[in-house]
Amino acid sequence: MKPRQKRILYIVLAIAAVGLAVGLVLNALKDNVSLYFTPTQVYNKEAPQGRSFRIGGLVEEGSIERQKDGLTVHFMITDLKQKLPVVYKGILPDLFKEGKGVVAQGKMEADGVMHASEVLAKHDENYMPPEAADALKRAEAASAVSAPATK
């Protein structure tokens, strides 16, 4: 084999190896990426079906229902425009309360209920995921425009 052919062979093998490595990394990341959605986006069917994702918003007032087993909790997440029922089985964070920010990770089932595998509560009064804060601001602005002013 001529030196030029050897160089071309090495370049082709290197490109194939890099392509294989990139393909394996992307395949591994595909299963671990958790996208974030708001209740309005889920209602509009923008969230993936059959895949895990995160949803954030506020825990709706009066929506928390605890089952007798002490671990299963039903509640509603809202972005002040739409609301979504969530079921979680496990120990909730201490900061989980009605009217407070929450992020739940899980899958949407055919019954329209999100079955959460993890629930995170915001850790102080100033923090909220940027996507949730933006969604709440948009919902408040939309409701202010559509609500008639009363005096």
Beta strands, then each sheet from edge to edge (+ up, - down):
strand 1: 36-37
strand 2: 53-59
strand 3: 65-66
strand 4: 72-78
strand 5: 83-89
strand 6: 101-108
strand 7: 114-121
sheet 1: 1+ 2+ 4- 3+
sheet 2: 1+ 2+ 6- 7+ 5+
end
